[in-house]
Amino acid sequence: MTSQTLREARKYEEASEKMIKKEERPDFHLSTRTGWMNDPNGFSYHNGQYHMFYQYYPYEPKWGPMHWGMQ
């Protein structure tokens, strides 16, 4: 993946997450900025922060070509 591709993906996430109403987001649940999340795993604690890895498709709220995400 090129840094240009990653920059474009981050711009897409930033714009798309603004379209999701606050009341449509869970109060306490792991969720992505936008798109679809599956198979959360790899929950870990490192340097004072918790991290979760998951399968991620940011372009639609359904399964698609897989990416990896981390929170």
mmCIF file of the N, C-alpha and C atoms, coordinates in Angstrom:
data_MODEL
# 
_entry.id   MODEL 
# 
loop_
_atom_site.group_PDB 
_atom_site.id 
_atom_site.type_symbol 
_atom_site.label_atom_id 
_atom_site.label_alt_id 
_atom_site.label_comp_id 
_atom_site.label_asym_id 
_atom_site.label_entity_id 
_atom_site.label_seq_id 
_atom_site.pdbx_PDB_ins_code 
_atom_site.Cartn_x 
_atom_site.Cartn_y 
_atom_site.Cartn_z 
_atom_site.occupancy 
_atom_site.B_iso_or_equiv 
_atom_site.pdbx_formal_charge 
_atom_site.auth_seq_id 
_atom_site.auth_comp_id 
_atom_site.auth_asym_id 
_atom_site.auth_atom_id 
_atom_site.pdbx_PDB_model_num 
ATOM 1   N N  . MET A 1 1  ? 0.844   -1.166  0.000  1.00 0.00 ? 1  MET A N  1 
ATOM 2   C CA . MET A 1 1  ? 0.000   0.000   0.000  1.00 0.00 ? 1  MET A CA 1 
ATOM 3   C C  . MET A 1 1  ? 0.893   1.234   0.000  1.00 0.00 ? 1  MET A C  1 
ATOM 4   N N  . THR A 1 2  ? 0.572   2.183   -0.829 1.00 0.00 ? 2  THR A N  1 
ATOM 5   C CA . THR A 1 2  ? 1.366   3.406   -0.887 1.00 0.00 ? 2  THR A CA 1 
ATOM 6   C C  . THR A 1 2  ? 0.864   4.410   0.129  1.00 0.00 ? 2  THR A C  1 
ATOM 7   N N  . SER A 1 3  ? 1.693   5.352   0.481  1.00 0.00 ? 3  SER A N  1 
ATOM 8   C CA . SER A 1 3  ? 1.270   6.384   1.425  1.00 0.00 ? 3  SER A CA 1 
ATOM 9   C C  . SER A 1 3  ? 0.160   7.247   0.819  1.00 0.00 ? 3  SER A C  1 
ATOM 10  N N  . GLN A 1 4  ? 0.144   7.400   -0.499 1.00 0.00 ? 4  GLN A N  1 
ATOM 11  C CA . GLN A 1 4  ? -0.930  8.151   -1.167 1.00 0.00 ? 4  GLN A CA 1 
ATOM 12  C C  . GLN A 1 4  ? -2.269  7.425   -0.991 1.00 0.00 ? 4  GLN A C  1 
ATOM 13  N N  . THR A 1 5  ? -2.270  6.116   -1.139 1.00 0.00 ? 5  THR A N  1 
ATOM 14  C CA . THR A 1 5  ? -3.489  5.327   -0.954 1.00 0.00 ? 5  THR A CA 1 
ATOM 15  C C  . THR A 1 5  ? -3.997  5.467   0.470  1.00 0.00 ? 5  THR A C  1 
ATOM 16  N N  . LEU A 1 6  ? -3.103  5.404   1.432  1.00 0.00 ? 6  LEU A N  1 
ATOM 17  C CA . LEU A 1 6  ? -3.484  5.547   2.833  1.00 0.00 ? 6  LEU A CA 1 
ATOM 18  C C  . LEU A 1 6  ? -4.033  6.943   3.110  1.00 0.00 ? 6  LEU A C  1 
ATOM 19  N N  . ARG A 1 7  ? -3.418  7.970   2.556  1.00 0.00 ? 7  ARG A N  1 
ATOM 20  C CA . ARG A 1 7  ? -3.926  9.341   2.736  1.00 0.00 ? 7  ARG A CA 1 
ATOM 21  C C  . ARG A 1 7  ? -5.337  9.467   2.161  1.00 0.00 ? 7  ARG A C  1 
ATOM 22  N N  . GLU A 1 8  ? -5.566  8.895   1.001  1.00 0.00 ? 8  GLU A N  1 
ATOM 23  C CA . GLU A 1 8  ? -6.892  8.955   0.384  1.00 0.00 ? 8  GLU A CA 1 
ATOM 24  C C  . GLU A 1 8  ? -7.922  8.207   1.225  1.00 0.00 ? 8  GLU A C  1 
ATOM 25  N N  . ALA A 1 9  ? -7.530  7.065   1.778  1.00 0.00 ? 9  ALA A N  1 
ATOM 26  C CA . ALA A 1 9  ? -8.439  6.303   2.637  1.00 0.00 ? 9  ALA A CA 1 
ATOM 27  C C  . ALA A 1 9  ? -8.790  7.099   3.887  1.00 0.00 ? 9  ALA A C  1 
ATOM 28  N N  . ARG A 1 10 ? -7.816  7.749   4.499  1.00 0.00 ? 10 ARG A N  1 
ATOM 29  C CA . ARG A 1 10 ? -8.079  8.550   5.702  1.00 0.00 ? 10 ARG A CA 1 
ATOM 30  C C  . ARG A 1 10 ? -8.997  9.734   5.398  1.00 0.00 ? 10 ARG A C  1 
ATOM 31  N N  . LYS A 1 11 ? -8.833  10.360  4.238  1.00 0.00 ? 11 LYS A N  1 
ATOM 32  C CA . LYS A 1 11 ? -9.711  11.468  3.847  1.00 0.00 ? 11 LYS A CA 1 
ATOM 33  C C  . LYS A 1 11 ? -11.138 10.961  3.660  1.00 0.00 ? 11 LYS A C  1 
ATOM 34  N N  . TYR A 1 12 ? -11.269 9.785   3.052  1.00 0.00 ? 12 TYR A N  1 
ATOM 35  C CA . TYR A 1 12 ? -12.589 9.185   2.875  1.00 0.00 ? 12 TYR A CA 1 
ATOM 36  C C  . TYR A 1 12 ? -13.232 8.913   4.237  1.00 0.00 ? 12 TYR A C  1 
ATOM 37  N N  . GLU A 1 13 ? -12.482 8.314   5.162  1.00 0.00 ? 13 GLU A N  1 
ATOM 38  C CA . GLU A 1 13 ? -13.006 8.025   6.503  1.00 0.00 ? 13 GLU A CA 1 
ATOM 39  C C  . GLU A 1 13 ? -13.473 9.304   7.193  1.00 0.00 ? 13 GLU A C  1 
ATOM 40  N N  . GLU A 1 14 ? -12.641 10.319  7.148  1.00 0.00 ? 14 GLU A N  1 
ATOM 41  C CA . GLU A 1 14 ? -12.966 11.577  7.817  1.00 0.00 ? 14 GLU A CA 1 
ATOM 42  C C  . GLU A 1 14 ? -14.256 12.177  7.279  1.00 0.00 ? 14 GLU A C  1 
ATOM 43  N N  . ALA A 1 15 ? -14.429 12.178  5.976  1.00 0.00 ? 15 ALA A N  1 
ATOM 44  C CA . ALA A 1 15 ? -15.640 12.742  5.368  1.00 0.00 ? 15 ALA A CA 1 
ATOM 45  C C  . ALA A 1 15 ? -16.854 11.863  5.651  1.00 0.00 ? 15 ALA A C  1 
ATOM 46  N N  . SER A 1 16 ? -16.692 10.552  5.559  1.00 0.00 ? 16 SER A N  1 
ATOM 47  C CA . SER A 1 16 ? -17.828 9.638   5.715  1.00 0.00 ? 16 SER A CA 1 
ATOM 48  C C  . SER A 1 16 ? -18.334 9.555   7.149  1.00 0.00 ? 16 SER A C  1 
ATOM 49  N N  . GLU A 1 17 ? -17.435 9.606   8.128  1.00 0.00 ? 17 GLU A N  1 
ATOM 50  C CA . GLU A 1 17 ? -17.894 9.474   9.515  1.00 0.00 ? 17 GLU A CA 1 
ATOM 51  C C  . GLU A 1 17 ? -18.790 10.636  9.913  1.00 0.00 ? 17 GLU A C  1 
ATOM 52  N N  . LYS A 1 18 ? -18.654 11.783  9.269  1.00 0.00 ? 18 LYS A N  1 
ATOM 53  C CA . LYS A 1 18 ? -19.493 12.943  9.577  1.00 0.00 ? 18 LYS A CA 1 
ATOM 54  C C  . LYS A 1 18 ? -20.936 12.732  9.135  1.00 0.00 ? 18 LYS A C  1 
ATOM 55  N N  . MET A 1 19 ? -21.166 11.754  8.262  1.00 0.00 ? 19 MET A N  1 
ATOM 56  C CA . MET A 1 19 ? -22.506 11.484  7.761  1.00 0.00 ? 19 MET A CA 1 
ATOM 57  C C  . MET A 1 19 ? -23.296 10.559  8.704  1.00 0.00 ? 19 MET A C  1 
ATOM 58  N N  . ILE A 1 20 ? -22.636 9.996   9.725  1.00 0.00 ? 20 ILE A N  1 
ATOM 59  C CA . ILE A 1 20 ? -23.297 9.098   10.671 1.00 0.00 ? 20 ILE A CA 1 
ATOM 60  C C  . ILE A 1 20 ? -23.734 9.912   11.885 1.00 0.00 ? 20 ILE A C  1 
ATOM 61  N N  . LYS A 1 21 ? -25.023 9.891   12.161 1.00 0.00 ? 21 LYS A N  1 
ATOM 62  C CA . LYS A 1 21 ? -25.561 10.649  13.291 1.00 0.00 ? 21 LYS A CA 1 
ATOM 63  C C  . LYS A 1 21 ? -25.051 10.074  14.605 1.00 0.00 ? 21 LYS A C  1 
ATOM 64  N N  . LYS A 1 22 ? -24.820 10.961  15.567 1.00 0.00 ? 22 LYS A N  1 
ATOM 65  C CA . LYS A 1 22 ? -24.320 10.539  16.878 1.00 0.00 ? 22 LYS A CA 1 
ATOM 66  C C  . LYS A 1 22 ? -25.244 9.503   17.516 1.00 0.00 ? 22 LYS A C  1 
ATOM 67  N N  . GLU A 1 23 ? -26.548 9.688   17.384 1.00 0.00 ? 23 GLU A N  1 
ATOM 68  C CA . GLU A 1 23 ? -27.488 8.744   17.999 1.00 0.00 ? 23 GLU A CA 1 
ATOM 69  C C  . GLU A 1 23 ? -27.488 7.373   17.300 1.00 0.00 ? 23 GLU A C  1 
ATOM 70  N N  . GLU A 1 24 ? -26.862 7.254   16.168 1.00 0.00 ? 24 GLU A N  1 
ATOM 71  C CA . GLU A 1 24 ? -26.751 5.971   15.482 1.00 0.00 ? 24 GLU A CA 1 
ATOM 72  C C  . GLU A 1 24 ? -25.484 5.207   15.878 1.00 0.00 ? 24 GLU A C  1 
ATOM 73  N N  . ARG A 1 25 ? -24.626 5.839   16.645 1.00 0.00 ? 25 ARG A N  1 
ATOM 74  C CA . ARG A 1 25 ? -23.410 5.172   17.126 1.00 0.00 ? 25 ARG A CA 1 
ATOM 75  C C  . ARG A 1 25 ? -23.681 4.582   18.510 1.00 0.00 ? 25 ARG A C  1 
ATOM 76  N N  . PRO A 1 26 ? -23.104 3.421   18.791 1.00 0.00 ? 26 PRO A N  1 
ATOM 77  C CA . PRO A 1 26 ? -23.287 2.846   20.123 1.00 0.00 ? 26 PRO A CA 1 
ATOM 78  C C  . PRO A 1 26 ? -22.571 3.686   21.183 1.00 0.00 ? 26 PRO A C  1 
ATOM 79  N N  . ASP A 1 27 ? -23.140 3.708   22.390 1.00 0.00 ? 27 ASP A N  1 
ATOM 80  C CA . ASP A 1 27 ? -22.505 4.449   23.479 1.00 0.00 ? 27 ASP A CA 1 
ATOM 81  C C  . ASP A 1 27 ? -21.257 3.731   23.993 1.00 0.00 ? 27 ASP A C  1 
ATOM 82  N N  . PHE A 1 28 ? -21.328 2.422   24.062 1.00 0.00 ? 28 PHE A N  1 
ATOM 83  C CA . PHE A 1 28 ? -20.178 1.665   24.536 1.00 0.00 ? 28 PHE A CA 1 
ATOM 84  C C  . PHE A 1 28 ? -20.040 0.426   23.670 1.00 0.00 ? 28 PHE A C  1 
ATOM 85  N N  . HIS A 1 29 ? -19.216 0.525   22.675 1.00 0.00 ? 29 HIS A N  1 
ATOM 86  C CA . HIS A 1 29 ? -18.999 -0.585  21.752 1.00 0.00 ? 29 HIS A CA 1 
ATOM 87  C C  . HIS A 1 29 ? -17.879 -0.163  20.815 1.00 0.00 ? 29 HIS A C  1 
ATOM 88  N N  . LEU A 1 30 ? -17.087 -1.100  20.400 1.00 0.00 ? 30 LEU A N  1 
ATOM 89  C CA . LEU A 1 30 ? -16.065 -0.769  19.409 1.00 0.00 ? 30 LEU A CA 1 
ATOM 90  C C  . LEU A 1 30 ? -16.749 -0.574  18.061 1.00 0.00 ? 30 LEU A C  1 
ATOM 91  N N  . SER A 1 31 ? -16.444 0.511   17.422 1.00 0.00 ? 31 SER A N  1 
ATOM 92  C CA . SER A 1 31 ? -16.991 0.755   16.089 1.00 0.00 ? 31 SER A CA 1 
ATOM 93  C C  . SER A 1 31 ? -15.953 1.507   15.269 1.00 0.00 ? 31 SER A C  1 
ATOM 94  N N  . THR A 1 32 ? -16.063 1.356   13.964 1.00 0.00 ? 32 THR A N  1 
ATOM 95  C CA . THR A 1 32 ? -15.137 2.027   13.066 1.00 0.00 ? 32 THR A CA 1 
ATOM 96  C C  . THR A 1 32 ? -15.633 3.436   12.762 1.00 0.00 ? 32 THR A C  1 
ATOM 97  N N  . ARG A 1 33 ? -14.780 4.241   12.182 1.00 0.00 ? 33 ARG A N  1 
ATOM 98  C CA . ARG A 1 33 ? -15.185 5.598   11.805 1.00 0.00 ? 33 ARG A CA 1 
ATOM 99  C C  . ARG A 1 33 ? -16.326 5.548   10.810 1.00 0.00 ? 33 ARG A C  1 
ATOM 100 N N  . THR A 1 34 ? -16.252 4.615   9.884  1.00 0.00 ? 34 THR A N  1 
ATOM 101 C CA . THR A 1 34 ? -17.262 4.428   8.849  1.00 0.00 ? 34 THR A CA 1 
ATOM 102 C C  . THR A 1 34 ? -17.116 3.018   8.307  1.00 0.00 ? 34 THR A C  1 
ATOM 103 N N  . GLY A 1 35 ? -18.128 2.513   7.625  1.00 0.00 ? 35 GLY A N  1 
ATOM 104 C CA . GLY A 1 35 ? -18.003 1.228   6.966  1.00 0.00 ? 35 GLY A CA 1 
ATOM 105 C C  . GLY A 1 35 ? -18.351 0.043   7.832  1.00 0.00 ? 35 GLY A C  1 
ATOM 106 N N  . TRP A 1 36 ? -17.709 -1.081  7.555  1.00 0.00 ? 36 TRP A N  1 
ATOM 107 C CA . TRP A 1 36 ? -18.042 -2.381  8.133  1.00 0.00 ? 36 TRP A CA 1 
ATOM 108 C C  . TRP A 1 36 ? -16.863 -2.940  8.904  1.00 0.00 ? 36 TRP A C  1 
ATOM 109 N N  . MET A 1 37 ? -17.154 -3.516  10.057 1.00 0.00 ? 37 MET A N  1 
ATOM 110 C CA . MET A 1 37 ? -16.127 -4.115  10.911 1.00 0.00 ? 37 MET A CA 1 
ATOM 111 C C  . MET A 1 37 ? -16.518 -5.557  11.211 1.00 0.00 ? 37 MET A C  1 
ATOM 112 N N  . ASN A 1 38 ? -15.536 -6.445  11.239 1.00 0.00 ? 38 ASN A N  1 
ATOM 113 C CA . ASN A 1 38 ? -15.788 -7.845  11.550 1.00 0.00 ? 38 ASN A CA 1 
ATOM 114 C C  . ASN A 1 38 ? -14.577 -8.425  12.264 1.00 0.00 ? 38 ASN A C  1 
ATOM 115 N N  . ASP A 1 39 ? -14.817 -9.523  12.949 1.00 0.00 ? 39 ASP A N  1 
ATOM 116 C CA . ASP A 1 39 ? -13.757 -10.333 13.532 1.00 0.00 ? 39 ASP A CA 1 
ATOM 117 C C  . ASP A 1 39 ? -12.794 -9.534  14.415 1.00 0.00 ? 39 ASP A C  1 
ATOM 118 N N  . PRO A 1 40 ? -13.328 -8.778  15.405 1.00 0.00 ? 40 PRO A N  1 
ATOM 119 C CA . PRO A 1 40 ? -12.396 -8.094  16.303 1.00 0.00 ? 40 PRO A CA 1 
ATOM 120 C C  . PRO A 1 40 ? -11.576 -9.125  17.080 1.00 0.00 ? 40 PRO A C  1 
ATOM 121 N N  . ASN A 1 41 ? -10.287 -8.919  17.115 1.00 0.00 ? 41 ASN A N  1 
ATOM 122 C CA . ASN A 1 41 ? -9.403  -9.832  17.843 1.00 0.00 ? 41 ASN A CA 1 
ATOM 123 C C  . ASN A 1 41 ? -8.096  -9.114  18.127 1.00 0.00 ? 41 ASN A C  1 
ATOM 124 N N  . GLY A 1 42 ? -7.232  -9.739  18.837 1.00 0.00 ? 42 GLY A N  1 
ATOM 125 C CA . GLY A 1 42 ? -5.936  -9.129  19.115 1.00 0.00 ? 42 GLY A CA 1 
ATOM 126 C C  . GLY A 1 42 ? -6.016  -8.005  20.124 1.00 0.00 ? 42 GLY A C  1 
ATOM 127 N N  . PHE A 1 43 ? -7.029  -8.063  21.007 1.00 0.00 ? 43 PHE A N  1 
ATOM 128 C CA . PHE A 1 43 ? -7.153  -7.024  22.030 1.00 0.00 ? 43 PHE A CA 1 
ATOM 129 C C  . PHE A 1 43 ? -5.906  -7.048  22.898 1.00 0.00 ? 43 PHE A C  1 
ATOM 130 N N  . SER A 1 44 ? -5.232  -5.915  23.009 1.00 0.00 ? 44 SER A N  1 
ATOM 131 C CA . SER A 1 44 ? -3.980  -5.868  23.754 1.00 0.00 ? 44 SER A CA 1 
ATOM 132 C C  . SER A 1 44 ? -3.797  -4.508  24.433 1.00 0.00 ? 44 SER A C  1 
ATOM 133 N N  . TYR A 1 45 ? -2.874  -4.476  25.365 1.00 0.00 ? 45 TYR A N  1 
ATOM 134 C CA . TYR A 1 45 ? -2.534  -3.263  26.107 1.00 0.00 ? 45 TYR A CA 1 
ATOM 135 C C  . TYR A 1 45 ? -1.042  -3.037  25.935 1.00 0.00 ? 45 TYR A C  1 
ATOM 136 N N  . HIS A 1 46 ? -0.665  -1.832  25.459 1.00 0.00 ? 46 HIS A N  1 
ATOM 137 C CA . HIS A 1 46 ? 0.744   -1.547  25.212 1.00 0.00 ? 46 HIS A CA 1 
ATOM 138 C C  . HIS A 1 46 ? 1.002   -0.065  25.453 1.00 0.00 ? 46 HIS A C  1 
ATOM 139 N N  . ASN A 1 47 ? 2.023   0.243   26.207 1.00 0.00 ? 47 ASN A N  1 
ATOM 140 C CA . ASN A 1 47 ? 2.418   1.631   26.494 1.00 0.00 ? 47 ASN A CA 1 
ATOM 141 C C  . ASN A 1 47 ? 1.255   2.495   26.979 1.00 0.00 ? 47 ASN A C  1 
ATOM 142 N N  . GLY A 1 48 ? 0.436   1.930   27.859 1.00 0.00 ? 48 GLY A N  1 
ATOM 143 C CA . GLY A 1 48 ? -0.649  2.702   28.460 1.00 0.00 ? 48 GLY A CA 1 
ATOM 144 C C  . GLY A 1 48 ? -1.898  2.845   27.603 1.00 0.00 ? 48 GLY A C  1 
ATOM 145 N N  . GLN A 1 49 ? -1.974  2.135   26.490 1.00 0.00 ? 49 GLN A N  1 
ATOM 146 C CA . GLN A 1 49 ? -3.155  2.219   25.625 1.00 0.00 ? 49 GLN A CA 1 
ATOM 147 C C  . GLN A 1 49 ? -3.654  0.828   25.272 1.00 0.00 ? 49 GLN A C  1 
ATOM 148 N N  . TYR A 1 50 ? -4.985  0.712   25.148 1.00 0.00 ? 50 TYR A N  1 
ATOM 149 C CA . TYR A 1 50 ? -5.595  -0.523  24.667 1.00 0.00 ? 50 TYR A CA 1 
ATOM 150 C C  . TYR A 1 50 ? -5.693  -0.461  23.154 1.00 0.00 ? 50 TYR A C  1 
ATOM 151 N N  . HIS A 1 51 ? -5.526  -1.602  22.503 1.00 0.00 ? 51 HIS A N  1 
ATOM 152 C CA . HIS A 1 51 ? -5.602  -1.695  21.041 1.00 0.00 ? 51 HIS A CA 1 
ATOM 153 C C  . HIS A 1 51 ? -6.473  -2.883  20.660 1.00 0.00 ? 51 HIS A C  1 
ATOM 154 N N  . MET A 1 52 ? -7.191  -2.748  19.553 1.00 0.00 ? 52 MET A N  1 
ATOM 155 C CA . MET A 1 52 ? -7.999  -3.830  19.012 1.00 0.00 ? 52 MET A CA 1 
ATOM 156 C C  . MET A 1 52 ? -7.778  -3.881  17.507 1.00 0.00 ? 52 MET A C  1 
ATOM 157 N N  . PHE A 1 53 ? -7.504  -5.054  16.984 1.00 0.00 ? 53 PHE A N  1 
ATOM 158 C CA . PHE A 1 53 ? -7.346  -5.239  15.548 1.00 0.00 ? 53 PHE A CA 1 
ATOM 159 C C  . PHE A 1 53 ? -8.617  -5.889  15.020 1.00 0.00 ? 53 PHE A C  1 
ATOM 160 N N  . TYR A 1 54 ? -8.981  -5.591  13.780 1.00 0.00 ? 54 TYR A N  1 
ATOM 161 C CA . TYR A 1 54 ? -10.227 -6.118  13.225 1.00 0.00 ? 54 TYR A CA 1 
ATOM 162 C C  . TYR A 1 54 ? -10.180 -6.084  11.700 1.00 0.00 ? 54 TYR A C  1 
ATOM 163 N N  . GLN A 1 55 ? -11.046 -6.881  11.091 1.00 0.00 ? 55 GLN A N  1 
ATOM 164 C CA . GLN A 1 55 ? -11.222 -6.814  9.649  1.00 0.00 ? 55 GLN A CA 1 
ATOM 165 C C  . GLN A 1 55 ? -12.084 -5.593  9.357  1.00 0.00 ? 55 GLN A C  1 
ATOM 166 N N  . TYR A 1 56 ? -11.807 -4.936  8.231  1.00 0.00 ? 56 TYR A N  1 
ATOM 167 C CA . TYR A 1 56 ? -12.407 -3.627  7.992  1.00 0.00 ? 56 TYR A CA 1 
ATOM 168 C C  . TYR A 1 56 ? -12.640 -3.400  6.505  1.00 0.00 ? 56 TYR A C  1 
ATOM 169 N N  . TYR A 1 57 ? -13.848 -2.947  6.175  1.00 0.00 ? 57 TYR A N  1 
ATOM 170 C CA . TYR A 1 57 ? -14.159 -2.496  4.815  1.00 0.00 ? 57 TYR A CA 1 
ATOM 171 C C  . TYR A 1 57 ? -14.783 -1.108  4.946  1.00 0.00 ? 57 TYR A C  1 
ATOM 172 N N  . PRO A 1 58 ? -14.014 -0.047  4.694  1.00 0.00 ? 58 PRO A N  1 
ATOM 173 C CA . PRO A 1 58 ? -14.481 1.311   4.997  1.00 0.00 ? 58 PRO A CA 1 
ATOM 174 C C  . PRO A 1 58 ? -15.471 1.901   4.000  1.00 0.00 ? 58 PRO A C  1 
ATOM 175 N N  . TYR A 1 59 ? -15.684 1.268   2.850  1.00 0.00 ? 59 TYR A N  1 
ATOM 176 C CA . TYR A 1 59 ? -16.431 1.925   1.779  1.00 0.00 ? 59 TYR A CA 1 
ATOM 177 C C  . TYR A 1 59 ? -17.924 1.633   1.746  1.00 0.00 ? 59 TYR A C  1 
ATOM 178 N N  . GLU A 1 60 ? -18.405 0.654   2.513  1.00 0.00 ? 60 GLU A N  1 
ATOM 179 C CA . GLU A 1 60 ? -19.828 0.363   2.606  1.00 0.00 ? 60 GLU A CA 1 
ATOM 180 C C  . GLU A 1 60 ? -20.094 -0.320  3.946  1.00 0.00 ? 60 GLU A C  1 
ATOM 181 N N  . PRO A 1 61 ? -21.331 -0.246  4.449  1.00 0.00 ? 61 PRO A N  1 
ATOM 182 C CA . PRO A 1 61 ? -21.637 -0.917  5.714  1.00 0.00 ? 61 PRO A CA 1 
ATOM 183 C C  . PRO A 1 61 ? -21.958 -2.396  5.513  1.00 0.00 ? 61 PRO A C  1 
ATOM 184 N N  . LYS A 1 62 ? -21.204 -3.066  4.664  1.00 0.00 ? 62 LYS A N  1 
ATOM 185 C CA . LYS A 1 62 ? -21.348 -4.499  4.421  1.00 0.00 ? 62 LYS A CA 1 
ATOM 186 C C  . LYS A 1 62 ? -19.992 -5.061  4.033  1.00 0.00 ? 62 LYS A C  1 
ATOM 187 N N  . TRP A 1 63 ? -19.908 -6.380  3.979  1.00 0.00 ? 63 TRP A N  1 
ATOM 188 C CA . TRP A 1 63 ? -18.652 -7.047  3.669  1.00 0.00 ? 63 TRP A CA 1 
ATOM 189 C C  . TRP A 1 63 ? -18.142 -6.617  2.297  1.00 0.00 ? 63 TRP A C  1 
ATOM 190 N N  . GLY A 1 64 ? -16.824 -6.478  2.180  1.00 0.00 ? 64 GLY A N  1 
ATOM 191 C CA . GLY A 1 64 ? -16.178 -6.129  0.915  1.00 0.00 ? 64 GLY A CA 1 
ATOM 192 C C  . GLY A 1 64 ? -14.725 -6.535  0.977  1.00 0.00 ? 64 GLY A C  1 
ATOM 193 N N  . PRO A 1 65 ? -13.894 -6.121  0.015  1.00 0.00 ? 65 PRO A N  1 
ATOM 194 C CA . PRO A 1 65 ? -12.473 -6.461  0.052  1.00 0.00 ? 65 PRO A CA 1 
ATOM 195 C C  . PRO A 1 65 ? -11.863 -6.059  1.410  1.00 0.00 ? 65 PRO A C  1 
ATOM 196 N N  . MET A 1 66 ? -11.190 -7.002  2.016  1.00 0.00 ? 66 MET A N  1 
ATOM 197 C CA . MET A 1 66 ? -10.747 -6.848  3.395  1.00 0.00 ? 66 MET A CA 1 
ATOM 198 C C  . MET A 1 66 ? -9.550  -5.934  3.582  1.00 0.00 ? 66 MET A C  1 
ATOM 199 N N  . HIS A 1 67 ? -9.618  -5.146  4.643  1.00 0.00 ? 67 HIS A N  1 
ATOM 200 C CA . HIS A 1 67 ? -8.526  -4.321  5.132  1.00 0.00 ? 67 HIS A CA 1 
ATOM 201 C C  . HIS A 1 67 ? -8.342  -4.726  6.598  1.00 0.00 ? 67 HIS A C  1 
ATOM 202 N N  . TRP A 1 68 ? -7.286  -4.268  7.207  1.00 0.00 ? 68 TRP A N  1 
ATOM 203 C CA . TRP A 1 68 ? -7.127  -4.441  8.650  1.00 0.00 ? 68 TRP A CA 1 
ATOM 204 C C  . TRP A 1 68 ? -7.217  -3.086  9.308  1.00 0.00 ? 68 TRP A C  1 
ATOM 205 N N  . GLY A 1 69 ? -7.911  -3.032  10.401 1.00 0.00 ? 69 GLY A N  1 
ATOM 206 C CA . GLY A 1 69 ? -8.023  -1.801  11.168 1.00 0.00 ? 69 GLY A CA 1 
ATOM 207 C C  . GLY A 1 69 ? -7.470  -1.994  12.563 1.00 0.00 ? 69 GLY A C  1 
ATOM 208 N N  . MET A 1 70 ? -7.200  -0.881  13.230 1.00 0.00 ? 70 MET A N  1 
ATOM 209 C CA . MET A 1 70 ? -6.723  -0.934  14.607 1.00 0.00 ? 70 MET A CA 1 
ATOM 210 C C  . MET A 1 70 ? -7.262  0.282   15.339 1.00 0.00 ? 70 MET A C  1 
ATOM 211 N N  . GLN A 1 71 ? -7.746  0.060   16.550 1.00 0.00 ? 71 GLN A N  1 
ATOM 212 C CA . GLN A 1 71 ? -8.179  1.156   17.409 1.00 0.00 ? 71 GLN A CA 1 
ATOM 213 C C  . GLN A 1 71 ? -7.394  1.126   18.674 1.00 0.00 ? 71 GLN A C  1 
# 
